[in-house]
C-alpha cells in the first residue's frame, strides 16, 4: 500500500448495525492518508481503510472546530484536523465520486460520447470513470427517458439535452 499523509487528525469511528446498536469508540489522534484505493486513518498502531467507492456521504457537522462526517455502510466516522481548509478541500474532492448529482453529468457525458460514435462499454467505463454496471445503468436510464433509441443512437430529445441552450435576445 502506497499512501501519502494528508493531515494530522483526530478521529472517532462509530459502528452501527441493522438492529440499531451503535458502538462508539474514543477519539484518537493520528493521521489521514490518501491513496489510489481510498482513505486511511491511523492512530500509529492500527490502520483503518475507508474505500472511496463505499462512501455514502461526507458532510460538515461542525465549523468550530471543523469536523467532517464520513459515512460508509455500518460505519460513521468523524474527523477533525489541524487545518480546516485541508479537510474542506478533501470534502470537495470526494463529493463528485459519491454524489447522485453527478449522475446527470455522467448521463450527459454518455450521450455526448454516443453522439461521437463511442459506444464500446469498456471504453465508456474508462472515459466516464465508472464501473461497467454504471454504464449499463446510465444507458438504461437514457433509453427509458427516450434520449437513446434501442440501437444506441441519440433521439431528438437526447440531442437537445446535450446542445447548449441559445438565449433569445
N, C-alpha and C positions, 0 to 999 in steps of 0.2 A: 504494500500500500504506500503510495506516494501522496502525501498531503502537505499543504502549505499552511502554516499558522496564520490565522486571520486576526484574532483578537484575544486578549485575556478577558475571561468572562467569569461570572458566577452563574450557576445553573441549577435547576431542580427538575427532576423527571418524575412525573406523576403517571402511575399506571392505573387504568380503569378497565373494568371488564363489562360484559353484557349485562350482568346482574347488578350493576350499579356500584360495585365495590371499588373504592378509589384508594390506592396506596400512595401516600405522599412521602417522598424521600427528602432528606435535608438538603439545603442549599450547599453547593460545593464550589470551591474555587478551582479554576482550571483554564483550559484553553479551547477555543473554537478553531477547528481546522477545516479547510476546504480541499476537496479532491475531485477528480473527474466523476467519481461514482456517488459523491454525496458530501454531507457534512459529518464531522466527527466532533464529539465533545470528550474531553478527558480531564480527570482530576489528578493526573500524574501516575495513577496506578491502573485505572480501568478506562478502556475506550468504549464509547457509545457511538454506534453508527446510525445516522439518520439519512436513509436514501432519499434523494430529492424526488424520485418518481413516486414515493409513498406519501409525500407531504400533501395534506388535505387543506391546510390553511396556515397562514402566517400573519399575525396581527400585532399591533402595538397595544399593550394593555396598560401602560403607564408611561408618562412623559418624564417625570422627575423621580427617580432616575428612570431612564428609558428601559423598558422591559418588553421583549418580544415573546410572543406565544407561538410555538410551532406545534402543529397537530399532525400526527400520523395515526393510523389505526391503533387503538388501545393505548397510545401514549400522548401525553400532554406535556410539553417541555417549555419551561420559562427560562429565558436567557437575559442577563443584564451584563453590559460591558462597560469598560472604562471610557470608550469613545462612542457616543450615541450616533454620530454620523456614519460610523462604520457599520453599525447594526442596521440603520435605516437603508444604507446602500445595499446591504445584503438582502434586506426585505424586497427592495425594488428589483434587484437582480433575480430573485426567486419567484416573484409574483407571476410573471408570464408563464412559467412552467407549471403552475398549479391552478391558475385562474381559468374558469369557464369562459370568461370574457374573451380570451384568446381564441376560443373555438370559432367565433365569427371571422376572425382574421385568418385562421387556418383554412376555413371554408372558402374565403375569397382567394387565398393563395392557391388552393387546389383548383378552383375554377380558372384562374389565370394560367396555371400550368396546363390544364386541359385545353384551353384555347390555343396555347402554343404547340399543342400536339404531344405533350408529355403526359403519357398515361400509364407508364410502367410502374406498378405498385412499389417495387424495390427502390426505384429512383425517387418516387414521390416520398417515400419514407425518409430518405436522406435529405431531400430538399426541404421538406416540412419539419424535419427533426422530430418525427413521431414514430410510434410503433406501427407495424403492419395493420393491426386491428383498428387503429385510429384512422388510417387511410380508408379502410373498408367502411367504417362508421361514417366518415365525412362524405364518402361517395354515396352511401345510402341516404343520408340526410339531403344531399344535393338533389338526388333523384326524387325523393319524397316531396321536396319543395318545388319540384318542376324546374330546377336550374340546370339539370343534366337530363338528357334522354337516356333510354335503355342502352344505347350504343356508346354512351360516354361523351356525346357531343353536347356543347352548350346550347341551351334553348335561348329564346329571346329574353326571357326573364333572367337567365344566367348571365347573358351578355350585359344586360342593363345593370346587374348588381356589381360588375367589375368596371363598368365605364365611369369615368369621372362625371359628376353632375355639372352641367353647364348652367351657370346662373344667368337668368334673363335680365336684361338691362331695363 
